[in-house]
Amino acid sequence: MDALIAIAARALAAGDPLAALKRIALRDDAPALALRGIAMAQLGELSRARELLRIAARAFGDKEPMARARCNVAEAEIALVSRDLGRPMEGLGAARSTLEAFGDLANAAHAGYLEARRLLLIGRLDEAEQILDDLDVGALPVTSRAGYELVAAGAAMRRLHTKTARAALARARQAAHDAAIPTLTAEVESVACALEKSAARLIALGEERALRLEEVEALLASPMLVVDACRHVVRDAHRVISLGCRPVLFTLARALGEAWPGDVPRHTLIARAFRTKRPDESHRARLRVEVGRLREAIRPLAEIHATGGGFVLEPHEADVVAVLAPPIEGRHAMVLALLADDEAWSSSALALALDVSPRTVQRALDALMAAGRVQSFGRGRSQRWVTSSVPGFPTTLLLPAPLPSD
């Protein structure tokens, strides 16, 4: 490695891409191209960064497999930031194996952390945690340790283990402080803020209020009977009954839970479960069948009794019945929930994370865009979707001076 390449590499490791580019901006050899790609990524020019890294990987070729693998890992990291979670991430496992074989344990561990982060984003929690458990944290570069701890915190938050999440965030803060990179510190603080925001809504005894993640964890450990609309289950502190594959039964359970301790009129249950405003005898007969199925499904936790006006839920042991609902609901709430991380997602990544077809996601995005709830930028495979304004200058910076008062 020549002196200029070494200086540029140290500048990039310290988060100073402009200092790196001063040394290598006019060079077109493979090492310089790779470092220019990383510098462009740090500056936010992700498309150009990926192009440079691909050229560098081809230039290294089969004669330098370790350098090529490093380029592949860097490209995968850019794809992760771009929320392009499909094909560009597929070679990450092979790159990690190559780096391990050549003794580059730091970059191999970094590749493993990236793989775990991708798995967390698409909801494959068990696999993500397995990779985290197998990683040698000590081999990670200091800049990667904060990211590793953020993935660990994210997994703990999804498991509703808030103490574990806070401990991981504390380690992430320390790692970000040691790295002395402001953007990394900002990312850690952004995740930490999520612990203080509303994570769900509690509906009980005719009232509704927002819950933070710690309060959700306490609720699910309490003796209450909870109709969990976030996971489509009915549960208490000891048993969980899934109704995820039986949407009509869950709709009935939720209606009964929201009305508890009162009953729910039959026409209300028919309207919610079967989506009709003009019930006839066939709907009433179907309601009796579905209530019977629900009664059998939740028998370990509660009974459903007929009343003069409808049906009522009566738990066996719990003193209170509550409904746990997502912070936002609606036809496309899951798409909005993913976009709420303030990152720009591709439609293919959204489809992968939601486990639905790309066409289904595109229809949802079109509907949300028509309603003014999401915006897109870019075209074709570079198109990305966000819930905030299009990246670029804030609108107020386009004004030459404050608007005059009337």
Secondary structure, DSSP 4 states (H G I P E B T S, - for coil): --HHHHHHHHHHHTT-HHHHHHHHTT--SHHHHHHHHHHHHHTT-HHHHHHHHHHHHHHHTTT-HHHHHHHHHHHHHHHHHTT--SGGGTTHHHHHHHHHHTT-HHHHHHHHHHHHHHHHHTT-HHHHHHHHHHS-GGGS-HHHHHHHHHHHHHHHHHTT-HHHHHHHHHHHHHHHHHHT-HHHHHHHHHHHHHTTS--EEEEETTEEEEE-HHHHHHHHHSSSEEEETTTTEEE-SS-EEE-TT-HHHHHHHHHHHHHTTS-EEHHHHHHHHH--SS--HHHHHHHHHHHHHHHHHTTTTEEEEE-SSEEEEEESS-S-EEEEE-SS-STTHHHHHHHTTSPPBPHHHHHHHHTS-HHHHHHHHHHHHHTTS-EEES-GGG-EEESSPPSSS-GGGGSSSPPPP-
